[in-house]
Amino acid sequence: MNAVSNPIYNDNRLKLGIFCTNGGGANLTLVPEATRTSWDFALRTARVADQAGYEAVVPFSRWKGYPPNRPEHYSGEVFDPFTFAAGIAQATEHVGIFATSHAPTIHPIVVAKQSATVDAISGGRFSLNVVAGWNKPELDMFGADMRQHEQRYAQLAEWVKVLRLLWSEREEFDFDGDFYTIRGAVSQPKPIQKRPPLMNAGTSAAGARFATENADLCFVLLQSEDESQIKAQVDQYKNQARNEFGREVKVWVQCFVVQRDSQGEADDYLQRYAVDYQDREGVDAWMSLVMANTQGIPPEVLQQLRLRFAAGCGGYPLVGTTERIGRELEKLSRAGLDGVLLTWVDYDQGMAQFNRTVLPALEVAGLRQPFRPSAGSNGLRRDEHSLHTVGAV
């Protein structure tokens, strides 16, 4: 049923999504026009994506802001991703709906029911972004251990195993693992999809192994703008999944967009918001957390990515004219990427311009088909999804 209802499985060669709209976007800037968290913003952008035929709305999970001892910092103003997903699911018809969950902060029994609920609200459009846990100040709030790196992914693998059993098993079951001991486990109703898709952003050897074995979508941080190097990075994930685990995965990436009428104007605006108005306190705190608690990205590469962290959470730059951005997206597709999550400083202006100019160019390039919404086009109608139909009681 996944392929019928979830738009991430449609035929478009390059999928599109929006990212971080349950907060103020992905940038760390003090520019006056920067987006800040509001439900009106979240709802408005989701509906624009929905009507334009995007495949995904992906929230992030954040429990406190990046700078220590600054509870008022805007980076901590982030809506809960599951209740966000439920609200966005009810307000849209076509776009795929994601939630993001950090395994050490929530039990898989809770996530199983939350996921099934959002899948029901959306008519089978739900996907889950799973995270092993890397942000020590957040884990400290929960009293959760900051495990050794490989152990984080071992826990996440067990967490996912329990989650999928809860999604599939009709009878109560016991589970004895290294991290979870469960008695008489069951979760009803089941998701509409047989198995909602999982996304994961593992970058280290342990993270990539987890992602290629367990995730349907591998979310990567590109370390080069060179097409051959991008292809090599993407191929590493796809080949590992195929050769070691006998499965196929899709690879997605995040991109920040600065679209202007000339390259000079685009470069100037990137300089304005990501350098001149850079939130240096926020970027310093973010990079300190990432460098202390992640593996797989060399420190020198992280330093080179400082501008990208300010510009859009370390994403790939789509900076320039309509033609330049279109060429970059074609390059990413040729390199084997299957989807991009987009961010802007001003989502309203940015999405309107992108949808008006870049989307038609992607259609001409054969990367996407024109979107012609119809009732139930990316999800089955509500009356086809009674609890009786999916076998729940």
Backbone torsions as a table, in degrees:
resi	resn	phi	psi	omega
1	MET	NA	-21.2	-179.3
2	ASN	-54.7	-48.3	-174.7
3	ALA	-65.7	-24.7	179.4
4	VAL	-76.3	-43.9	-167.0
5	SER	-102.2	-30.8	-172.5
6	ASN	-93.5	120.4	-174.7
7	PRO	-66.6	-14.7	177.6
8	ILE	-66.6	-10.8	177.6
9	TYR	-103.1	14.1	-179.2
10	ASN	-74.2	-176.6	-171.2
11	ASP	-89.0	-2.3	178.9
12	ASN	-63.6	131.2	-178.5
13	ARG	-67.7	-33.8	178.8
14	LEU	-123.0	109.0	179.3
15	LYS	-79.4	153.6	179.7
16	LEU	-125.4	144.7	174.7
17	GLY	-149.1	167.6	171.8
18	ILE	-113.3	151.7	-168.7
19	PHE	-132.0	141.6	169.3
20	CYS	71.7	24.0	-179.5
21	THR	-84.0	-0.6	168.9
22	ASN	-83.6	-1.6	170.8
23	GLY	-126.2	-147.9	-180.0
24	GLY	-99.3	24.8	-176.8
25	GLY	99.2	-170.0	-171.8
26	ALA	-105.1	-4.2	-175.5
27	ASN	-90.7	160.9	174.7
28	LEU	-119.8	85.3	-174.6
29	THR	-139.5	151.9	176.5
30	LEU	-107.7	15.8	178.7
31	VAL	-60.6	138.4	-173.0
32	PRO	-57.5	-32.1	-176.2
33	GLU	-86.0	6.0	-179.2
34	ALA	-60.7	142.8	176.6
35	THR	-70.7	141.8	172.1
36	ARG	-125.3	161.2	-170.9
37	THR	-61.6	128.9	170.0
38	SER	-161.0	151.0	178.6
39	TRP	-68.8	-35.4	177.5
40	ASP	-57.9	-43.9	178.0
41	PHE	-63.0	-46.8	-178.6
42	ALA	-60.6	-45.1	-177.6
43	LEU	-68.8	-43.3	-177.5
44	ARG	-62.2	-46.9	-178.0
45	THR	-68.8	-36.3	178.0
46	ALA	-63.7	-40.3	-179.7
47	ARG	-69.0	-36.3	175.8
48	VAL	-63.6	-45.8	177.6
49	ALA	-60.9	-40.7	-178.8
50	ASP	-60.9	-46.5	-176.3
51	GLN	-78.3	-15.8	177.8
52	ALA	-91.8	-5.7	178.0
53	GLY	88.2	16.5	174.9
54	TYR	-62.2	157.0	-178.1
55	GLU	-96.4	-14.8	-170.1
56	ALA	-152.1	140.2	163.6
57	VAL	-119.7	114.1	-172.6
58	VAL	-118.0	112.8	173.9
59	PRO	-85.4	162.1	171.6
60	PHE	-108.2	169.7	-179.4
61	SER	-115.7	123.7	179.6
62	ARG	-144.1	126.5	-176.6
63	TRP	-103.4	-18.7	173.4
64	LYS	-156.2	159.4	-178.5
65	GLY	-69.9	167.1	-174.4
66	TYR	-73.5	-48.5	-177.1
67	PRO	-68.0	132.8	179.7
68	PRO	-66.7	146.0	176.7
69	ASN	59.6	30.7	176.4
70	ARG	-131.0	68.9	-175.9
71	PRO	-62.4	-19.4	-178.8
72	GLU	-87.4	-3.6	-176.5
73	HIS	-63.0	135.9	-174.2
74	TYR	-59.1	-23.9	-178.2
75	SER	-66.2	-14.5	176.3
76	GLY	-93.9	-3.2	-179.3
77	GLU	-88.1	85.1	-173.1
78	VAL	-136.8	128.7	178.1
79	PHE	-71.0	146.7	174.9
80	ASP	-56.3	130.5	-173.1
81	PRO	-68.9	-28.6	-179.0
82	PHE	-76.4	-45.2	177.7
83	THR	-69.7	-33.4	171.2
84	PHE	-57.2	-48.9	-178.5
85	ALA	-61.4	-39.8	179.2
86	ALA	-63.1	-44.5	179.6
87	GLY	-65.1	-43.5	179.7
88	ILE	-67.1	-36.9	178.5
89	ALA	-60.4	-43.1	-179.2
90	GLN	-67.2	-29.3	-173.6
91	ALA	-91.5	-1.9	-176.9
92	THR	-127.8	169.6	-177.3
93	GLU	-123.9	-27.1	-167.2
94	HIS	-123.8	-38.4	-170.4
95	VAL	-71.1	147.1	175.0
96	GLY	-70.8	142.8	-174.9
97	ILE	-115.5	123.0	178.3
98	PHE	-108.7	155.9	160.5
99	ALA	-125.2	161.8	177.7
100	THR	-123.5	134.7	-176.0
101	SER	-136.4	131.1	174.2
102	HIS	-94.4	117.2	-172.2
103	ALA	-53.3	-42.1	-176.6
104	PRO	-69.2	-12.0	-174.8
105	THR	-99.9	-4.2	-174.8
106	ILE	-156.5	143.3	-178.1
107	HIS	-80.1	143.2	-179.5
108	PRO	-62.3	-24.9	176.7
109	ILE	-63.6	-41.1	177.9
110	VAL	-65.1	-45.5	-177.9
111	VAL	-65.0	-35.6	179.0
112	ALA	-58.2	-45.4	-178.7
113	LYS	-75.0	-39.1	176.2
114	GLN	-59.2	-44.7	-178.8
115	SER	-63.6	-45.0	179.1
116	ALA	-62.4	-35.8	179.1
117	THR	-65.4	-48.3	179.7
118	VAL	-66.1	-35.8	177.6
119	ASP	-62.9	-38.2	177.4
120	ALA	-67.7	-45.0	179.6
121	ILE	-59.5	-39.8	-174.8
122	SER	-85.3	-9.3	-175.5
123	GLY	72.7	34.8	175.9
124	GLY	89.4	30.0	-178.5
125	ARG	-109.9	13.3	-171.6
126	PHE	-88.5	143.0	169.5
127	SER	-138.1	159.5	-175.9
128	LEU	-126.5	126.3	173.3
129	ASN	-93.1	116.2	-175.1
130	VAL	-106.6	138.7	-174.6
131	VAL	-128.7	138.1	-177.6
132	ALA	-75.2	-24.2	-177.9
133	GLY	104.0	114.5	-176.1
134	TRP	-134.0	-14.0	-170.8
135	ASN	-97.0	95.0	-172.7
136	LYS	-58.7	-43.9	178.6
137	PRO	-57.4	-34.5	176.8
138	GLU	-70.7	-45.2	179.4
139	LEU	-61.7	-35.7	177.8
140	ASP	-60.3	-35.6	178.4
141	MET	-61.0	-34.6	-178.2
142	PHE	-87.0	-6.8	-173.3
143	GLY	69.8	24.6	-178.8
144	ALA	-94.5	142.9	-179.8
145	ASP	-69.7	140.9	168.6
146	MET	-89.4	91.5	-171.8
147	ARG	-72.5	161.3	172.0
148	GLN	-57.7	149.4	-165.4
149	HIS	-53.4	-52.1	-178.3
150	GLU	-63.1	-32.5	179.9
151	GLN	-68.7	-29.3	176.8
152	ARG	-60.9	-42.2	-179.6
153	TYR	-76.7	-28.4	173.3
154	ALA	-64.6	-42.5	176.8
155	GLN	-64.2	-43.7	-179.6
156	LEU	-62.4	-38.8	178.2
157	ALA	-62.2	-41.4	178.4
158	GLU	-68.1	-40.4	177.1
159	TRP	-57.5	-46.2	179.4
160	VAL	-66.2	-38.5	178.7
161	LYS	-60.8	-45.0	177.7
162	VAL	-63.2	-44.7	-179.4
163	LEU	-57.4	-46.5	-177.3
164	ARG	-70.4	-32.4	173.2
165	LEU	-63.4	-41.5	178.9
166	LEU	-65.1	-32.8	177.9
167	TRP	-73.0	-24.0	-170.5
168	SER	-113.1	-35.0	-171.6
169	GLU	-74.9	133.0	179.1
170	ARG	-89.9	-22.5	-179.5
171	GLU	-106.7	157.6	175.9
172	GLU	-62.1	145.8	179.5
173	PHE	-140.6	155.9	173.0
174	ASP	-102.8	153.0	179.1
175	PHE	-141.3	128.2	176.8
176	ASP	-124.2	107.8	-180.0
177	GLY	-126.6	-172.3	178.4
178	ASP	-76.9	-23.3	-174.8
179	PHE	-120.6	-23.0	-176.9
180	TYR	-132.5	133.1	171.6
181	THR	-123.3	119.9	-171.1
182	ILE	-132.5	138.9	178.8
183	ARG	-123.4	132.6	175.6
184	GLY	61.2	41.2	-175.1
185	ALA	-76.6	139.4	174.4
186	VAL	-162.1	152.6	176.4
187	SER	-145.1	123.2	177.0
188	GLN	-133.0	146.6	-2.6
189	PRO	-75.2	164.0	174.5
190	LYS	-77.0	158.8	172.1
191	PRO	-60.9	153.9	174.0
192	ILE	-62.6	-45.4	174.9
193	GLN	-71.4	144.1	179.1
194	LYS	-57.6	-40.4	177.7
195	ARG	-151.0	101.3	179.4
196	PRO	-54.0	139.9	-178.5
197	PRO	-64.3	149.5	176.2
198	LEU	-114.7	141.2	172.0
199	MET	-115.0	146.4	174.8
200	ASN	-149.7	145.9	-175.8
201	ALA	-111.4	36.0	179.1
202	GLY	-64.4	131.1	-178.4
203	THR	-116.7	-29.3	178.3
204	SER	-71.7	176.3	176.5
205	ALA	-59.5	-44.8	178.9
206	ALA	-67.1	-39.7	-179.9
207	GLY	-66.9	-44.5	179.1
208	ALA	-64.5	-37.6	178.3
209	ARG	-64.4	-44.1	177.3
210	PHE	-60.0	-48.1	-175.8
211	ALA	-61.2	-45.1	-176.5
212	THR	-72.1	-23.0	177.9
213	GLU	-87.0	-31.9	-168.7
214	ASN	-118.2	-29.8	-173.4
215	ALA	-89.5	156.3	172.4
216	ASP	-93.8	-30.1	178.3
217	LEU	-122.9	121.5	174.9
218	CYS	-97.2	121.1	-175.7
219	PHE	-101.3	117.2	-170.1
220	VAL	-118.4	154.3	171.8
221	LEU	-102.5	107.8	-176.6
222	LEU	-67.6	137.8	-176.3
223	GLN	-106.2	7.7	179.4
224	SER	-156.1	157.8	171.9
225	GLU	-102.0	-1.3	178.9
226	ASP	-77.1	129.9	-173.8
227	GLU	-60.4	-41.1	-178.3
228	SER	-67.1	-36.5	178.9
229	GLN	-73.1	-35.6	174.6
230	ILE	-61.8	-46.0	-180.0
231	LYS	-60.0	-40.8	179.4
232	ALA	-63.3	-39.5	179.4
233	GLN	-66.8	-42.8	178.9
234	VAL	-66.6	-44.7	-179.5
235	ASP	-60.2	-33.4	179.9
236	GLN	-58.3	-42.9	179.1
237	TYR	-69.6	-48.4	-175.5
238	LYS	-66.5	-39.0	179.7
239	ASN	-70.2	-38.3	178.0
240	GLN	-63.0	-43.9	178.6
241	ALA	-61.1	-42.8	-176.0
242	ARG	-72.9	-46.2	-172.4
243	ASN	-80.1	-35.7	-176.6
244	GLU	-94.3	-29.1	-172.8
245	PHE	-124.6	0.3	176.4
246	GLY	61.6	37.6	-177.6
247	ARG	-140.3	163.0	178.6
248	GLU	-106.9	139.8	175.4
249	VAL	-127.2	156.8	171.2
250	LYS	-102.3	150.2	-179.6
251	VAL	-120.1	126.5	-179.5
252	TRP	-118.7	160.8	179.4
253	VAL	-143.1	157.0	174.1
254	GLN	-96.6	141.5	176.8
255	CYS	-131.9	137.0	169.7
256	PHE	-97.4	141.5	-171.3
257	VAL	-114.7	127.8	168.8
258	VAL	-129.3	100.7	-174.6
259	GLN	-111.0	124.2	179.3
260	ARG	-139.5	173.6	-177.2
261	ASP	-72.1	-22.7	177.1
262	SER	-136.0	158.6	178.6
263	GLN	-63.9	-38.3	179.7
264	GLY	-61.3	-42.4	178.5
265	GLU	-63.8	-40.1	179.5
266	ALA	-65.9	-44.9	179.0
267	ASP	-62.3	-40.2	179.8
268	ASP	-63.5	-39.9	-178.8
269	TYR	-71.7	-36.8	174.3
270	LEU	-59.2	-43.9	177.0
271	GLN	-60.3	-41.4	-177.3
272	ARG	-61.7	-53.6	-171.1
273	TYR	-86.1	-30.8	-174.3
274	ALA	-97.1	-12.6	179.4
275	VAL	-120.9	-61.9	-175.9
276	ASP	-63.3	-39.9	-179.7
277	TYR	-108.2	21.9	179.9
278	GLN	-59.1	135.5	172.7
279	ASP	-80.3	86.4	-173.8
280	ARG	-64.1	-35.6	177.0
281	GLU	-61.6	-45.8	-180.0
282	GLY	-66.2	-42.4	-179.6
283	VAL	-66.5	-42.5	178.4
284	ASP	-59.0	-44.4	-178.6
285	ALA	-67.0	-42.4	178.6
286	TRP	-60.0	-49.0	-177.1
287	MET	-67.3	-35.4	176.9
288	SER	-61.5	-42.9	178.2
289	LEU	-64.7	-46.3	-176.5
290	VAL	-65.4	-44.3	-177.2
291	MET	-69.0	-29.3	-178.4
292	ALA	-80.7	-27.9	-165.3
293	ASN	-125.3	9.9	176.9
294	THR	-127.0	163.8	174.7
295	GLN	-132.2	161.6	175.2
296	GLY	103.2	-13.0	177.4
297	ILE	-120.9	113.7	-177.9
298	PRO	-59.6	144.7	-179.4
299	PRO	-55.4	-37.4	-179.2
300	GLU	-67.1	-32.8	176.2
301	VAL	-69.2	-40.8	177.4
302	LEU	-59.3	-41.2	179.0
303	GLN	-64.1	-39.2	177.2
304	GLN	-65.2	-25.9	-178.1
305	LEU	-88.7	6.2	-177.3
306	ARG	-55.0	-45.9	178.5
307	LEU	-58.3	-40.4	-178.6
308	ARG	-70.4	-31.5	174.9
309	PHE	-63.8	-41.7	177.7
310	ALA	-68.2	-39.4	-175.0
311	ALA	-75.0	-29.8	-176.7
312	GLY	173.7	59.7	169.5
313	CYS	58.2	31.2	178.3
314	GLY	80.7	12.3	-175.0
315	GLY	-72.0	173.6	178.4
316	TYR	-79.4	137.4	-175.8
317	PRO	-80.9	125.1	166.6
318	LEU	-111.7	86.1	-170.0
319	VAL	-124.1	117.1	178.1
320	GLY	148.0	-152.9	-179.2
321	THR	-82.5	173.2	174.9
322	THR	-53.9	-45.0	-177.1
323	GLU	-65.5	-42.7	-179.8
324	ARG	-63.5	-45.8	-179.1
325	ILE	-64.7	-40.7	177.0
326	GLY	-60.3	-42.5	179.1
327	ARG	-64.6	-40.1	179.2
328	GLU	-63.5	-41.4	179.2
329	LEU	-67.3	-37.5	174.4
330	GLU	-61.8	-40.5	178.5
331	LYS	-62.2	-45.1	179.5
332	LEU	-61.5	-39.2	178.4
333	SER	-66.8	-42.9	177.8
334	ARG	-60.4	-33.2	-179.4
335	ALA	-75.6	-4.2	174.5
336	GLY	106.1	0.1	178.1
337	LEU	-71.0	142.0	-175.6
338	ASP	-103.4	-20.2	-177.6
339	GLY	-158.8	154.3	177.2
340	VAL	-131.9	137.2	172.1
341	LEU	-101.9	126.2	-170.3
342	LEU	-105.6	143.8	174.1
343	THR	-135.1	154.2	176.5
344	TRP	-137.8	167.5	166.8
345	VAL	-73.5	-50.6	177.2
346	ASP	-111.6	97.4	-176.4
347	TYR	-63.8	-38.0	-176.3
348	ASP	-61.7	-54.0	179.1
349	GLN	-66.5	-41.8	-175.9
350	GLY	-65.9	-45.5	-179.8
351	MET	-66.6	-39.2	179.8
352	ALA	-61.1	-45.9	179.9
353	GLN	-67.3	-44.3	179.6
354	PHE	-60.6	-46.1	-177.4
355	ASN	-67.5	-32.2	-178.4
356	ARG	-76.4	-30.8	-170.4
357	THR	-119.1	-46.7	-175.5
358	VAL	-78.3	-41.1	-179.3
359	LEU	-55.2	-48.2	177.3
360	PRO	-60.2	-34.9	178.6
361	ALA	-65.8	-37.4	177.6
362	LEU	-66.9	-33.5	176.7
363	GLU	-67.5	-43.7	178.0
364	VAL	-61.4	-36.8	-179.9
365	ALA	-75.2	-6.1	179.0
366	GLY	82.2	12.3	-179.6
367	LEU	-85.9	-21.9	-179.8
368	ARG	-144.4	153.4	174.0
369	GLN	-96.4	149.6	175.3
370	PRO	-56.7	138.7	-177.8
371	PHE	-89.8	121.1	177.9
372	ARG	-124.1	89.5	-174.9
373	PRO	-64.6	141.1	173.3
374	SER	-142.3	164.6	-177.0
375	ALA	-57.0	122.8	176.6
376	GLY	70.5	21.8	-174.3
377	SER	-66.5	-37.0	179.1
378	ASN	-114.4	14.2	178.8
379	GLY	-165.3	152.2	-179.2
380	LEU	-78.7	153.0	180.0
381	ARG	-64.9	150.7	-175.9
382	ARG	-55.9	-35.9	-176.7
383	ASP	-72.3	-8.5	175.7
384	GLU	-89.3	-0.2	-171.9
385	HIS	-124.6	45.5	174.9
386	SER	-66.5	156.7	177.7
387	LEU	-59.4	-34.5	178.8
388	HIS	-60.8	-39.9	-177.7
389	THR	-60.9	-40.3	-176.8
390	VAL	-90.7	6.9	170.6
391	GLY	83.5	14.4	179.2
392	ALA	-87.9	164.7	178.8
393	VAL	-127.6	NA	NA
